[in-house]
């Protein structure tokens, strides 16, 4: 934590808007333009109304690998309460205080307009300080400060940084065997996001009841050999649900995957008190229907918290360049040092140890295709 001091910091471009004059005719009729002589000298200062820099009281924080604001604002802690953001809906966040009371909170304008690459300043799972607003029903407040984060799942949305959830221990990547069709490439993207965000990932394959579980071993074995936990589950029959409950016990988890894979059904199976809304997969498109409209942090009756997220159809990685993708493919690491060229991209070069391993069956061909797709997507 840095030293508290006055800090010169940047604000977003829309902090101040230059008013465009629209009354030239009236000004001319009333005063004319004789007094509007050109200025002989002009003072340039960074403190004008249109400057996007301001001096604030706060602490400079090194965010490191975790997303967050570079400035932690000083607030009157005696007038504030600590809380946890359970959900973000538009401009209002639902915050739970230390006594379990829920507050509907807006974000302090100064905090909201600090320059940041984040799409939203506040995310589900954030620990915040908020100032209660007296005599309001329902209870309302103002979020004054967001505390430093750890364990975040992020993606690119509209060209900006979107934090889906923060301050979690593990990511449960849920896929299904048939409807909707399993997308291994989405698994690989979520694995990269989890490793980049210092979150422990687990691959959960749901809806195994219609097929022989042995048929899933090639796919499950690939991830298990890399050291990832893999769970075979069926919310319909209850297969694997007890193991799923043990994984969630006492942890702060986030459940992510496509619409229709059964995220909410699995959570209802482990904790019926959640009573989450579920819908059937569309018979026409074999795609899931959105039932969870926003990410929400939910307490589990047997201990721990879980974030149920809306279905993911596209997951663009944030802040990952093509040259970094290889570092997140654990299964490629034993071979990269045997390539002929030290800067080998493992796509078109001769004498590439990774390509040879794929051809010999030592590396999974589907994983290699996923790698090529990722470096092409990130390069574009």
C-alpha positions in Angstrom: 0.0 0.0 0.0 1.5 3.3 -1.0 1.6 6.6 0.9 -1.5 8.7 1.2 -1.0 12.0 -0.7 -2.5 14.3 -3.3 -2.4 12.6 -6.7 -2.8 14.1 -10.1 -4.9 11.6 -12.0 -6.8 11.4 -15.2 -10.6 11.3 -15.8 -12.6 9.9 -18.6 -13.2 12.2 -21.6 -16.9 12.7 -20.8 -16.1 14.2 -17.3 -16.6 17.7 -18.8 -18.3 18.6 -22.0 -17.4 21.7 -23.9 -20.6 23.7 -24.5 -20.9 24.6 -28.1 -22.2 28.2 -28.6 -25.5 28.3 -30.4 -26.5 31.9 -29.7 -24.3 33.9 -32.1 -27.2 35.8 -33.6 -28.5 37.0 -30.3 -25.0 38.0 -29.1 -24.5 40.1 -32.3 -27.9 41.8 -32.0 -27.2 42.7 -28.3 -23.5 43.5 -28.3 -22.1 43.2 -31.7 -18.6 41.8 -32.2 -16.6 45.0 -31.6 -15.6 43.9 -28.1 -14.5 40.4 -29.3 -11.0 41.5 -30.3 -8.4 38.7 -30.7 -6.4 38.0 -27.6 -2.8 39.1 -27.7 -1.6 36.4 -25.3 -3.1 33.2 -23.9 -2.2 31.3 -20.7 -2.1 27.6 -21.1 -2.9 25.7 -17.8 -3.8 22.2 -16.9 -6.4 23.3 -14.4 -9.1 24.6 -16.7 -12.7 23.4 -16.7 -12.0 21.3 -19.7 -8.9 19.6 -18.4 -9.3 15.8 -17.9 -6.9 15.8 -15.0 -7.7 16.5 -11.4 -6.0 16.4 -8.0 -7.5 13.9 -5.7 -6.7 12.6 -2.2 -5.8 9.0 -2.2 -3.2 6.2 -2.4 -1.4 5.0 -5.5 -1.8 1.3 -5.7 0.2 -1.1 -7.9 -2.5 -3.3 -9.3 0.0 -5.9 -10.6 -1.7 -8.8 -12.4 -5.1 -8.0 -10.8 -7.5 -5.5 -12.5 -8.3 -2.5 -10.5 -8.0 1.3 -10.1 -4.5 2.7 -9.9 -5.7 5.2 -7.3 -7.5 4.3 -4.1 -9.5 7.3 -3.0 -9.4 8.5 0.6 -12.9 8.3 2.2 -14.4 9.0 5.6 -14.3 5.5 6.9 -16.2 6.4 10.0 -19.2 7.3 7.8 -18.9 4.2 5.6 -19.7 0.6 6.0 -17.8 -2.4 4.4 -19.9 -4.5 2.0 -19.8 -7.1 -0.8 -21.3 -6.5 -4.2 -23.8 -9.3 -4.9 -25.1 -8.1 -8.3 -24.7 -5.2 -10.7 -27.8 -4.1 -12.6 -27.2 -1.0 -14.7 -26.2 1.9 -12.5 -27.3 0.2 -9.3 -25.4 -2.4 -7.3 -26.8 -4.7 -4.7 -24.4 -4.6 -1.7 -24.6 -6.9 1.4 -23.1 -5.3 4.6 -21.4 -7.2 7.4 -24.8 -7.8 9.1 -26.4 -9.4 6.0 -28.6 -6.3 5.2 -29.0 -5.5 1.5 -28.4 -2.0 0.1 -29.1 -0.6 -3.3 -26.1 1.5 -4.1 -25.0 3.9 -6.8 -21.4 4.6 -7.5 -19.7 7.9 -6.4 -19.3 10.1 -9.5 -15.6 10.8 -8.7 -14.9 7.0 -8.6 -16.9 6.3 -11.7 -15.1 8.9 -13.8 -11.5 8.0 -13.0 -9.7 6.8 -16.1 -9.8 3.0 -16.4 -9.9 0.4 -19.1 -12.7 -1.3 -17.3 -16.2 -1.3 -18.8 -17.6 -0.9 -15.3 -15.8 0.3 -12.2 -17.7 -2.1 -9.9 -18.0 -5.8 -10.5 -19.8 -8.7 -8.8 -17.7 -10.0 -5.9 -16.1 -6.6 -5.1 -15.4 -5.6 -1.5 -16.4 -2.0 -1.2 -16.9 0.8 1.3 -20.3 2.5 0.9 -22.0 5.4 2.6 -25.6 4.7 3.7 -28.2 7.2 2.7 -30.5 7.9 5.7 -34.3 7.4 5.7 -34.6 5.4 2.5 -36.8 2.4 1.8 -35.4 0.2 0.4 -32.1 1.0 1.9 -29.8 3.0 -0.4 -26.2 4.0 -0.3 -23.2 5.4 -2.3 -20.2 3.2 -3.1 -17.2 5.4 -2.1 -14.3 3.0 -2.7 -13.5 -0.4 -4.3 -11.0 -2.4 -2.3 -8.0 -4.2 -4.0 -9.1 -7.4 -5.9 -7.8 -10.9 -6.2 -9.0 -13.9 -8.3 -10.8 -12.3 -11.3 -12.4 -13.7 -14.5 -12.3 -11.1 -17.3 -13.0 -10.8 -21.0 -13.1 -8.2 -23.8 -16.5 -6.7 -24.4 -17.1 -3.9 -26.8 -13.3 -3.3 -27.0 -13.1 -2.7 -23.2 -12.2 -4.7 -20.2 -15.1 -6.4 -18.6 -14.7 -8.1 -15.2 -17.3 -10.8 -15.0 -16.6 -11.6 -11.3 -13.8 -10.9 -8.8 -12.5 -12.1 -5.4 -13.2 -15.8 -6.2 -11.2 -19.0 -5.5 -12.2 -21.2 -8.4 -13.9 -21.3 -11.8 -16.2 -24.2 -12.7 -16.4 -24.5 -16.5 -19.6 -26.3 -17.3 -20.2 -27.9 -20.7 -22.7 -30.5 -21.9 -22.4 -33.6 -24.0 -25.1 -32.9 -26.5 -27.5 -30.0 -26.3 -26.0 -27.4 -26.7 -23.0 -29.0 -28.5 -19.8 -29.1 -26.5 -17.3 -26.4 -27.5 -13.8 -27.4 -26.5 -12.4 -24.1 -27.8 -14.6 -22.3 -25.2 -13.1 -24.5 -22.4 -9.6 -23.5 -23.6 -10.4 -19.8 -23.5 -11.9 -20.0 -20.0 -8.9 -22.0 -18.8 -6.6 -19.2 -20.0 -8.7 -16.6 -18.3 -8.7 -18.5 -15.1 -4.9 -18.9 -15.1 -4.4 -15.3 -16.0 -6.7 -14.3 -13.2 -5.1 -16.6 -10.6 -8.3 -18.6 -10.3 -8.3 -22.5 -9.9 -10.3 -24.0 -12.8 -12.3 -27.2 -12.9 -13.9 -28.7 -16.0 -17.5 -30.0 -15.4 -19.1 -32.1 -18.1 -22.8 -32.2 -17.5 -25.7 -34.2 -19.1 -23.7 -37.5 -19.2 -26.8 -39.6 -18.6 -27.7 -40.2 -22.4 -24.2 -41.6 -23.2 -21.6 -44.1 -22.0 -19.2 -42.1 -19.7 -16.3 -44.1 -21.2 -16.9 -42.2 -24.4 -15.9 -39.0 -22.6 -12.5 -40.3 -21.4 -10.5 -39.1 -24.5 -11.7 -35.5 -23.8 -11.6 -35.7 -20.0 -8.2 -37.4 -20.1 -6.6 -34.6 -22.1 -7.4 -32.0 -19.3 -6.8 -34.5 -16.5 -3.3 -35.2 -17.8 -2.5 -31.5 -17.6 -3.5 -31.4 -14.0 -7.0 -29.9 -14.2 -9.8 -31.5 -12.2 -12.5 -33.0 -14.4 -16.0 -33.8 -13.1 -18.6 -36.0 -14.9 -22.1 -34.9 -13.8 -25.8 -35.3 -14.4 -28.2 -32.9 -12.8 -31.0 -35.1 -14.0 -29.9 -38.4 -12.4 -27.7 -37.0 -9.6 -24.5 -38.6 -10.9 -21.5 -36.8 -9.5 -23.5 -34.2 -7.5 -22.0 -35.2 -4.2 -18.5 -34.6 -5.5 -19.7 -31.3 -7.1 -20.9 -30.3 -3.6 -17.6 -31.1 -2.0 -15.8 -28.9 -4.6 -18.1 -26.0 -3.7 -17.9 -26.4 0.0 -16.4 -23.5 1.8 -15.1 -21.9 -1.4 -16.0 -18.8 -3.4 -16.7 -20.1 -6.8 -18.0 -18.9 -10.2 -19.9 -21.1 -12.6 -19.5 -20.3 -16.3 -20.5 -21.9 -19.6 -22.9 -21.7 -22.6 -26.6 -21.1 -22.1 -28.4 -24.4 -21.7 -25.5 -26.5 -20.3 -27.2 -26.8 -17.0 -25.4 -24.4 -14.7 -28.5 -23.4 -12.7 -29.8 -27.0 -12.7 -26.5 -28.2 -11.1 -26.6 -25.5 -8.5 -30.2 -26.4 -7.7 -29.2 -30.0 -7.4 -26.5 -29.3 -4.8 -28.5 -26.7 -2.9 -32.3 -26.7 -3.5 -32.7 -23.6 -1.4 -31.2 -21.5 -4.3 -34.3 -22.3 -6.4 -32.8 -20.8 -9.5 -35.0 -20.6 -12.7 -34.2 -23.1 -15.4 -35.5 -23.6 -19.0 -35.2 -26.4 -21.6 -32.9 -26.2 -24.6 -34.6 -25.0 -27.8 -35.5 -28.0 -29.9 -35.2 -25.9 -33.1 -31.7 -24.6 -32.6 -30.3 -26.9 -30.0 -29.1 -23.8 -28.2 -29.8 -22.8 -24.6 -32.2 -20.1 -23.6 -31.0 -17.4 -21.3 -32.5 -17.8 -17.8 -29.8 -16.1 -15.7 -29.8 -12.4 -16.9 -27.0 -11.1 -14.7 -24.1 -12.5 -12.6 -25.1 -12.8 -9.0 -23.2 -13.9 -5.9 -25.2 -16.4 -3.9 -24.6 -17.9 -0.4 -24.7 -21.7 -0.2 -26.6 -23.2 2.7 -23.8 -25.7 3.3 -21.0 -23.0 3.3 -19.4 -20.9 0.7 -20.5 -18.7 -2.1 -21.2 -19.2 -5.8 -21.7 -16.8 -8.7 -24.2 -18.0 -11.3 -23.3 -16.2 -14.6 -25.4 -15.6 -17.8 -24.7 -18.0 -20.6 -21.6 -17.3 -22.7 -21.8 -17.3 -26.4 -18.5 -15.5 -27.2 -15.5 -15.1 -24.9 -12.8 -12.8 -26.2 -9.7 -12.9 -24.0 -8.6 -9.6 -22.4 -4.9 -8.5 -22.6 -3.6 -11.6 -24.2 -1.3 -11.2 -27.2 -0.6 -14.1 -29.6 2.9 -14.5 -28.2 1.5 -15.2 -24.8 -1.0 -17.9 -25.7 1.5 -20.7 -25.8 2.4 -20.1 -22.1 -1.1 -21.1 -21.1 -1.0 -24.4 -23.0 0.5 -26.7 -20.3 0.6 -29.7 -22.6 2.8 -27.9 -25.2 5.6 -26.9 -22.7 7.6 -30.2 -22.8 8.1 -29.8 -26.6 8.8 -26.1 -27.2 12.5 -26.2 -26.4 13.1 -28.9 -29.1 11.9 -26.7 -32.0 14.5 -25.7 -34.6 13.8 -22.0 -34.2 13.7 -20.2 -30.9 10.9 -17.9 -32.0 8.8 -20.8 -33.5 5.1 -20.0 -33.6 4.3 -23.8 -34.1 2.1 -23.1 -37.0 4.1 -23.1 -40.3 7.8 -23.6 -39.4 9.8 -26.7 -40.3 11.3 -29.0 -37.7 8.7 -27.9 -35.1 8.6 -30.3 -32.1 5.0 -29.3 -31.3 3.7 -30.1 -34.8 5.7 -33.4 -34.8 4.1 -34.3 -31.4 0.7 -33.7 -32.8 1.4 -35.9 -35.9 2.8 -38.7 -33.7 -0.3 -38.6 -31.4 1.6 -37.4 -28.3 -0.4 -34.1 -28.3 -4.2 -33.8 -28.8 -5.0 -32.6 -32.3 -8.0 -30.7 -31.1 -6.0 -28.8 -28.6 -3.5 -27.9 -31.4 -6.4 -26.6 -33.6 -7.6 -24.6 -30.6 -4.2 -23.1 -30.2 -4.0 -22.1 -33.9 -7.4 -20.6 -33.7 -6.5 -18.6 -30.6 -3.3 -17.0 -31.9 -5.1 -16.2 -35.1 -8.0 -14.6 -33.2 -5.8 -12.6 -30.9 -3.6 -11.4 -33.8 -6.7 -10.1 -35.6 
